[in-house]
Amino acid sequence: MGFLKKISIKIKQAAEKREQSDFIHFEVKCNKCGEEIIVNVNRRTDLQNLYLEPGEKGVAFNLKKEILGGKCSNLMRINVDFDKNYHIINQDINNGSFIK
């Protein structure tokens, strides 16, 4: 395998790993029909930055998302708070439940 081919493979692997780390996955279940839905949240575009001061602790990012399954018209709403390392602090859901 040539040198350039090895570098190309490494670059592709790094890009795939970075793309996977950009998403947070939630599994929710509809209270009305029982449908289970996987929600992929993009850290870069779906989260609202709350702009903490340096060294300040607490909620750093917030997610508000509406989810509509394919089986019924029950609209689920999730509200999730994250710290600066994207760990979940609080999570709420209306008209559904979190599976994981």
C-alpha positions as CSV (number, residue, x, y, z in Angstrom):
1,M,0.0,0.0,0.0
2,G,1.4,3.3,-1.0
3,F,2.1,6.2,1.3
4,L,-0.6,8.4,-0.2
5,K,-3.2,5.7,0.1
6,K,-2.4,5.2,3.8
7,I,-2.8,8.9,4.5
8,S,-6.1,9.0,2.5
9,I,-7.4,6.1,4.7
10,K,-6.4,7.8,7.9
11,I,-8.0,11.1,6.8
12,K,-11.3,9.3,6.0
13,Q,-11.3,7.4,9.3
14,A,-10.7,10.6,11.3
15,A,-13.5,12.4,9.4
16,E,-15.9,9.5,10.1
17,K,-15.0,9.5,13.8
18,R,-15.5,13.2,14.1
19,E,-18.9,13.0,12.3
20,Q,-20.1,10.3,14.7
21,S,-19.0,12.4,17.8
22,D,-21.0,15.4,16.5
23,F,-24.3,13.5,17.3
24,I,-26.1,12.7,20.5
25,H,-28.6,9.9,20.3
26,F,-31.9,9.6,22.1
27,E,-34.5,6.8,22.0
28,V,-38.1,7.9,22.8
29,K,-41.4,6.0,23.0
30,C,-44.8,7.5,22.1
31,N,-47.4,7.4,24.9
32,K,-50.2,7.1,22.4
33,C,-49.2,4.4,20.0
34,G,-46.0,2.9,21.6
35,E,-43.8,3.7,18.6
36,E,-40.1,3.8,19.4
37,I,-38.1,6.5,17.7
38,I,-34.4,7.2,17.5
39,V,-33.6,10.9,17.5
40,N,-30.1,12.0,16.3
41,V,-29.2,15.5,17.6
42,N,-26.4,17.4,16.0
43,R,-24.3,19.1,18.7
44,R,-23.3,21.9,16.4
45,T,-26.7,22.9,15.0
46,D,-29.4,21.7,17.3
47,L,-28.1,22.8,20.7
48,Q,-28.6,26.3,22.1
49,N,-25.4,27.6,23.7
50,L,-26.2,29.4,27.0
51,Y,-22.7,31.1,27.1
52,L,-21.4,30.4,30.6
53,E,-18.7,32.6,32.0
54,P,-15.3,30.9,32.3
55,G,-15.3,28.6,35.4
56,E,-19.0,28.9,35.9
57,K,-20.8,25.6,36.5
58,G,-24.3,24.6,35.5
59,V,-26.3,24.3,32.3
60,A,-24.2,25.2,29.2
61,F,-26.4,23.9,26.4
62,N,-30.1,23.4,25.9
63,L,-32.1,21.3,23.4
64,K,-35.7,21.8,22.6
65,K,-37.0,19.4,19.9
66,E,-40.3,18.3,18.6
67,I,-40.6,14.7,17.5
68,L,-43.4,13.2,15.3
69,G,-43.4,9.5,14.6
70,G,-44.7,7.8,11.5
71,K,-47.6,5.8,13.2
72,C,-49.7,8.6,14.7
73,S,-50.0,12.4,15.0
74,N,-48.9,12.6,18.6
75,L,-46.3,15.4,18.9
76,M,-43.6,14.7,21.5
77,R,-41.5,17.6,22.8
78,I,-38.2,17.1,24.6
79,N,-36.3,19.6,26.6
80,V,-32.7,18.6,27.7
81,D,-30.0,20.5,29.5
82,F,-26.3,19.7,29.1
83,D,-23.2,20.7,30.9
84,K,-20.1,22.0,29.0
85,N,-19.0,18.4,28.3
86,Y,-22.4,17.5,26.8
87,H,-23.4,15.4,29.8
88,I,-27.2,15.4,30.5
89,I,-28.2,17.4,33.6
90,N,-32.0,17.4,33.2
91,Q,-34.3,15.9,30.6
92,D,-38.1,16.3,30.2
93,I,-40.5,14.8,27.6
94,N,-44.1,15.6,26.9
95,N,-46.5,12.9,25.4
96,G,-43.7,10.3,25.4
97,S,-41.0,8.7,27.5
98,F,-37.2,8.2,27.2
99,I,-36.1,4.7,26.6
100,K,-32.4,5.3,27.1
